[in-house]
Amino acid sequence: MNINDLNLETYGENIEHFLLLLRSEVEDISQQFETGPDSLENLDRYLLTVNSFYYRSFHETFWPVYKKDIKEEINQLLGLKIQEELLKKHIAAVIKRNANLFNQVKRISARLQDLKQQIMEQKLSFNDEIERQVLELIYGFKEIRYKFGELDDFMDCLNEISSGLASFQGQARSQMLIMGARSLCYVNSEDPSYYQMLKQQDQIFHLIQKCASDDTIMPERISKIRSLLLSSTIDWPGEDFRNFYEAQIRATSLHYAELMMLNLQVQDYQRLKEIILEFSEFFAIWLEFLDMIIPYTSRPAFQLIPELYQLNLNNPGYLKELYYDVSSTRKNIDQVGNDMDNTQDIDFVYFSSQMQKILEFSAPLYKTIAQESRVTEITPLTARLQQISCAVSIMDSRIKILAEEQLHMSNIITHCEDLLTRLDSEIELLSNIKNDLERHLAPRNLARVWKDLDIRITHIPLTRGQPLADEYLYLLDKYHINTRITEEPDNTILHEEGDIFIIRVEDESSEEIPYIIVGKKG
């Protein structure tokens, strides 16, 4: 406090008022005494009275008032001084509180940014999962499409062979077909000896036909037939087929040849004609069997000819109905597959629903077909139908699970997008608050508000990975800031939850120090 702090004008007014009061009182006292050359005694008494009055007036009137005013003024000034000190502390505390609030906003904003990054990574992960589900859908569909294609091709082969067998009717044909086809299973139709055999059999048949058409039957022709029958199996392909031919065809044919020779010798021409006709019909069936069977020898279902023939006899419409079901299913699957092949970006919802429509109908159908197929006694067909039934059932379940997962993932992604939108809004709001606080903490703006106070703010931004400036290293020891061993340069900021603020208001000073971890080389 100094003289400039006192209210001098008030004190001057008090003195002037006191002097005016004295003057008035002195004049009243003067009128009570005569003043002249002969009244010295009165003069002495006058002076005594005036002096006494001055003394009493000063001590009783002026000094108590003056002392009271000074005391009140000093007390007032002391109160203002205390208030000024409190104001400085309050301003420093407000600035520090704002700095702390700035750090809290920065910390929360950083955490929200980290949360946003985590959500974005999770969203990308969920998008990858949806892409995986699409691939599961595509390759699951390709698998079932391939299986149906394979089954349809197999059924097409069966149906083709079955259609060829439809005209091969009769007991004799049935027996030859059932026994002969099985013996041909492992014969290579591309073997030259196979066609040599066909040529020999055709030659024998022509000789038999000549016997039937000529009136004169020469014993030499019958002998030639017998000779060809006995020599024809020397270089034939396939042991099973050779054994079948020798036991079933050659033995029967030699028997007919012996009967022909016997009836020719006894000259029973009527019986001879009948035997030649029977022999011709028998061998014609044999050649018909060979001609029919040749195109199928290279087909995968060739070995199933006996079972197919038996199936056609017992259940004529079964194979065609089954072939129709398989072909229809394959057609529907191929239609969806073609759409999928021609689509660049697969719509999971659309294609999964299309597949579910097919599978929901096919799953119970092929389960029933697989159960019924056991009565056909065609083991490969039964096995394939059971496999396709199992594959359809599994694929149906997989599609339903994938659809549920995809819906779940889509909902999560939508939720993530909503969270990201909200986070962006909150981060933007916090950024605005942070900028406002930064403006409030700027020294220039504080100086405008508190013009008569010396306020200085030092804002030290902290960035992870950057070293703390040398002039502020004293804060590390002052506030016992945490350190951690690292390969980074000394005093590198490893973790921060705000910035450092050094606050000075007149002679008051303080620091706002956030939670910090700095690195020290080990």
Secondary structure by P-SEA (a helix, b strand, c coil): ccccccaaaaaaaaaaaaaaaaaaaaaaaaaacccccccaaaaaaaaaaaaaaaaaaaacccaaaaaaaaaaaaaaaaaaaaaaaaaaaaaaaaaaaaaaaaaaaaaaaaaaaaaaaaaaaaaaaaaaaaaaaaaaaaaaaaaaaaaaaaaaaaaaaaaaaaaaacccccaaaaaaaaaaaaaacccccccaaaaaaaaaaaaaaaaaaaaaacccccaaaaaaaaaaaaccccccccaaaaaaaaaccaaaaaaaaaaaaaaaaacaaaaaaaaaaaaaaaaaaaaaaaaaaccccccccccaaaaaaaaaaaccaaaaaaaaaaaaaaaaaaaaaaaaaaccccaaaaaaaaaaaaaaaaaaaaaaaaaacccccaaaaaaaaaaaaaaaaaaaaaaaaaaaaaaaaaaaaaaaaaaaaaaaaaaaaaaaaaaaaaaaacaaaaaaaccccbbbbbbbbbbcccccccccaaaaaaaccbbbbccccccccccccbbbbbbbcccbbbbbccbbbbbbcc
